[in-house]
Amino acid sequence: AVAARIALAARGASGSAPVAPRDTIGLASREDSIEHCAEIFDAFIAAKVPITMKHIDMQTFAMSDLAFENGTEAASLLMDPTTNMVEYGDCSNASANRVLWLYPDASGDPITPAFLVADGECRRMEALFEEADCVHFFRLPGAPNVTKVLELMPLASIVHAVIGGHGEDSTVDQGFLLMSIAKSGFVTQAVGAPDTTMMLNVLRTRLAPNATIFLDSCYGGVNGMSKMVSEIMPEHWVFGGVVSLTSDIKTSDVPFGGGEDGPVRVVTENAPNGVLDFHEALNGDYTAMRSGQAIEPDPSGSSAEVAVTDAYMGERLLGFYGGQNRGPVTQWLKPSNNSQVIRTGVRVRVVEELLAYKFEFYSDGLETFPTPMPAGMNGTVVFMMNVGKVVNSGSAVIVFDLPASWTKSYDGGLSTGPLVVAADTFKNLEVVPPLASPAAWETPPAPPAMPPPPQVETPPAPDALSPPTPPQTEVFPPPMPPQTEVFPPPMPPQ
């Protein structure tokens, strides 16, 4: 019944996209291992967990069951792009918690397929097994098909949804997600498209409280797609990438409540990325990248290895909530020791020694000083290196106070100055209450501005059309009436 209703939705599902995707998403390929997928299916078969696999011909709407005898055969069918319906777990239970996984139709993943399901995708599904009783996997040609699938699912039952497809690079919120290619053109989910909006509105009713959504698509975090999804369902966290994605994506639980404080889980991809050569790009070469120097200093600062590199490691996924970009997922994936987000302005204390880095310049050269911060040091986060909607490591710039017992600066200034602290060591910090008054090194607030001088009103200019006011002569002081005075007064006659 499910397969039949999916097939019927295929009629009239196409719509043209402005241009073809220019990038192939670097997800699972035919050469990737499916060994772990096979292990999962072998365990399901041994435990008698229900597994259903079907193929639906979207042209003829014919449906056929796909048979398998062991985990390896089941994993091979899952990887086959023509297998467009897979369900496993307690899916017949109306109260089951569900994972919904939507990938493009085989026609929407042409030439070198990238949306195959291999060990990386199986591990992402496996990470949700403790929270979900059932996994639904579909390859569908358009948003109307997805809407039909969603209408068959119980309300508030999906704990995590994956929506995949080749994405379009767009900086003006005109992105789309390719689902299939029909005779009439590309079939997409697109920003502002009515069928996409309808699909997302139905999906919202099927999401459980604190459910999360991942746009498994290139550029989903910058082309407007993640923003649109978050605007339609602002109470749920949505994850999307800032660049092309790979198959190194992971799903991880995090210690937050699912609301403004942060999601209950994040989708993350920490992967290599290059730095665009803007000089060359402005001259038309958008593939030119800059080379840099990788410095591996000894913690003592006594030695270092420097090598030329063309890449750095960073987080590729942003989190959206309430229709707004809330920044890279690093901040929830790598919280403080007391499970707080490290963000600009918070006070922190070192609970376990960490290695920070001071960067400065000497003449034209960049210098780095590894600086151990012992337990007990207190500081203020003055900047987070996670802005700009780019791939970054999410490090923090922290100014640590001098130890409270010090009465001298020992020729080092009133603080450590700005130190870069890697996100991997946020677990060595705890967030503490703010200071009652500014730290000694902080710049005091500017004094209040002096009130402006009083304004002297200027009388309005006379109207040119009004008759002139006759001049008046004013005498000051006014003259007194004339009086006759005799001085001294005459004496009376005697």
Secondary structure, DSSP 4 states (H G I P E B T S, - for coil): -HHHHHHHTTTT-----SS---S--B-B-TTS--HHHHHHHHHHHHTT--EEEEEE-TTT--EEE---SSHHHHHHHHH-TT--EEEEESTT-TT--EEEEEEE-GGGS-SS---B--HHHHHHHHTTTTT-SEEEEEEESSHHHHHHHHHTSPTT-EEEEEEE-EE---SSS--EEEEEEETTEEEEEETT-HHHHHHHHHHHHHEEEEEEEEEESTTTTTSSHHHHHHHHSTTSEEEEESS--BS--EEEE-SS-SSTT--SEEEE-EEEE--B-HHHHTTT-TT-B--EEEEEE-TTSS-EEEEEES-EEEE-EEEEETTEEEEETHHHHS--TTS----TT-EEEESS-EEEEEEEEETTEEEEEEEEE-TT-EEEEEEES--SSS-B---EEEEEEPPTT-S--TTS-SEEEEEEE-GGGGGGEEEEPPPSS--TTSPPPPPPPPPPPPPPPPPPPPPTTSPPPPP----SSPPPPP----SSPPPPP-
